[in-house]
Amino acid sequence: MCQAAKGEADEHRYLHQLGMVEREAGDHAAALALFEQERKLIERQGLGPLECAVNGYELALSRHALGQEREAHAALADAFAEAVTADDATTLGCLWRLAGDFARADDNAEAAQDAYTHARTHFAAAEDTAAVEEIQGRLAGLER
């Protein structure tokens, strides 16, 4: 599929989708390689902050799964900077949710609660009720 998409305007989306498949299959190294390839393509094509933010989310998630914490947090910070510029509520919700997951993994319940609260606010603004309910569950899990 990737070869068929070479040179297409949406080539970065194909790479992104393949990366998500690898991530879901548990091959985080393969996912990371695809997301890094996607990032290069995004930069080469001069795409906007939304594409960079969405890609940054996946880079952060993949690096975190591989235990590359410093790089994961840097990718998340970069993604936040791009997402604020893009002003996309869903992307901001996803990034805040990931920040909460990182904080929870670090046993920092206070930071996780703060991040999940921000995520819920952004998902509510995007009218994504399923995501709001998911975040409610994560917040409830912190109280246990």
C-alpha positions as CSV (number, residue, x, y, z in Angstrom):
1,M,0.0,0.0,0.0
2,C,2.8,2.4,0.8
3,Q,4.4,2.1,-2.6
4,A,1.1,2.8,-4.3
5,A,0.8,6.0,-2.2
6,K,4.3,7.3,-3.1
7,G,4.1,10.8,-4.3
8,E,0.4,11.2,-3.4
9,A,-0.7,14.3,-1.6
10,D,-2.1,12.1,1.2
11,E,1.0,9.9,1.5
12,H,1.5,11.0,5.1
13,R,-2.0,9.8,6.0
14,Y,-1.2,6.3,4.6
15,L,2.0,6.2,6.7
16,H,0.0,7.4,9.7
17,Q,-2.6,4.7,9.3
18,L,0.1,2.0,8.9
19,G,1.8,3.3,12.0
20,M,-1.5,3.0,13.9
21,V,-1.9,-0.5,12.7
22,E,1.6,-1.5,13.9
23,R,1.0,0.3,17.3
24,E,-2.3,-1.5,17.8
25,A,-0.6,-4.8,16.9
26,G,2.0,-4.1,19.6
27,D,5.0,-3.5,17.3
28,H,5.9,-0.1,18.7
29,A,9.3,0.0,17.0
30,A,7.7,-0.5,13.6
31,A,5.1,2.1,14.5
32,L,7.8,4.6,15.5
33,A,9.7,4.1,12.3
34,L,6.5,4.8,10.3
35,F,5.7,7.9,12.4
36,E,9.2,9.2,12.0
37,Q,8.9,8.7,8.2
38,E,5.6,10.5,8.3
39,R,7.2,13.4,10.2
40,K,9.8,13.8,7.6
41,L,7.2,13.8,4.9
42,I,5.1,16.4,6.8
43,E,8.1,18.6,7.1
44,R,9.1,18.2,3.4
45,Q,5.6,19.0,2.2
46,G,5.3,21.9,4.6
47,L,2.0,20.7,6.1
48,G,0.4,22.6,8.9
49,P,0.3,22.4,12.7
50,L,-2.6,20.0,12.9
51,E,-0.7,17.3,11.0
52,C,2.4,17.9,13.1
53,A,0.4,17.7,16.3
54,V,-1.3,14.5,15.4
55,N,2.0,13.0,14.3
56,G,3.6,14.2,17.5
57,Y,0.9,12.4,19.5
58,E,1.8,9.2,17.9
59,L,5.6,9.8,18.2
60,A,5.1,10.4,22.0
61,L,2.9,7.4,22.4
62,S,5.3,5.1,20.6
63,R,8.4,6.4,22.4
64,H,6.7,6.0,25.7
65,A,5.8,2.4,24.9
66,L,9.4,1.8,24.0
67,G,10.6,3.2,27.3
68,Q,12.1,6.3,25.7
69,E,10.6,8.7,28.4
70,R,12.7,11.8,27.7
71,E,12.0,11.6,24.0
72,A,8.3,10.8,24.6
73,H,7.9,13.9,26.8
74,A,9.7,16.1,24.3
75,A,7.5,14.8,21.5
76,L,4.4,15.5,23.6
77,A,5.6,19.0,24.4
78,D,6.2,19.7,20.7
79,A,2.8,18.2,19.8
80,F,1.1,20.5,22.3
81,A,2.8,23.6,20.8
82,E,1.5,22.6,17.4
83,A,-2.0,21.7,18.6
84,V,-2.4,25.1,20.3
85,T,-1.6,26.7,17.0
86,A,-4.0,24.4,15.2
87,D,-6.7,25.0,17.8
88,D,-8.3,21.6,17.3
89,A,-10.3,20.5,20.3
90,T,-10.1,16.8,19.6
91,T,-6.4,16.9,19.1
92,L,-5.9,18.9,22.3
93,G,-8.2,16.4,24.1
94,C,-6.1,13.5,22.9
95,L,-2.8,15.2,24.0
96,W,-4.2,16.1,27.4
97,R,-5.4,12.5,27.8
98,L,-1.9,11.2,26.9
99,A,-0.4,13.7,29.4
100,G,-2.7,12.2,32.0
101,D,-1.6,8.7,31.1
102,F,2.1,9.7,31.3
103,A,1.4,11.3,34.8
104,R,-0.5,8.2,35.9
105,A,2.4,6.0,34.8
106,D,4.7,8.2,36.9
107,D,2.3,7.7,39.9
108,N,1.5,11.4,39.9
109,A,-2.2,11.3,40.5
110,E,-2.5,15.1,40.9
111,A,-1.0,15.8,37.5
112,A,-3.0,13.0,36.0
113,Q,-6.2,14.5,37.4
114,D,-5.4,18.0,36.1
115,A,-4.5,16.6,32.6
116,Y,-7.6,14.4,32.4
117,T,-9.8,17.4,33.5
118,H,-8.3,19.4,30.6
119,A,-8.9,16.5,28.2
120,R,-12.5,16.3,29.3
121,T,-13.0,20.0,28.7
122,H,-11.6,19.7,25.1
123,F,-13.5,16.6,24.3
124,A,-16.7,18.2,25.5
125,A,-16.0,21.2,23.3
126,A,-15.6,18.8,20.4
127,E,-18.9,17.2,21.4
128,D,-17.2,13.8,21.6
129,T,-19.4,12.2,24.3
130,A,-17.6,8.8,24.1
131,A,-14.3,10.5,24.8
132,V,-15.8,12.5,27.7
133,E,-17.1,9.2,29.2
134,E,-13.7,7.6,28.7
135,I,-12.0,10.4,30.6
136,Q,-14.7,10.2,33.3
137,G,-13.6,6.6,33.8
138,R,-10.0,7.5,34.0
139,L,-10.7,10.2,36.6
140,A,-12.8,7.7,38.6
141,G,-9.9,5.3,38.5
142,L,-7.7,7.8,40.1
143,E,-9.9,8.1,43.1
144,R,-9.6,4.4,44.0
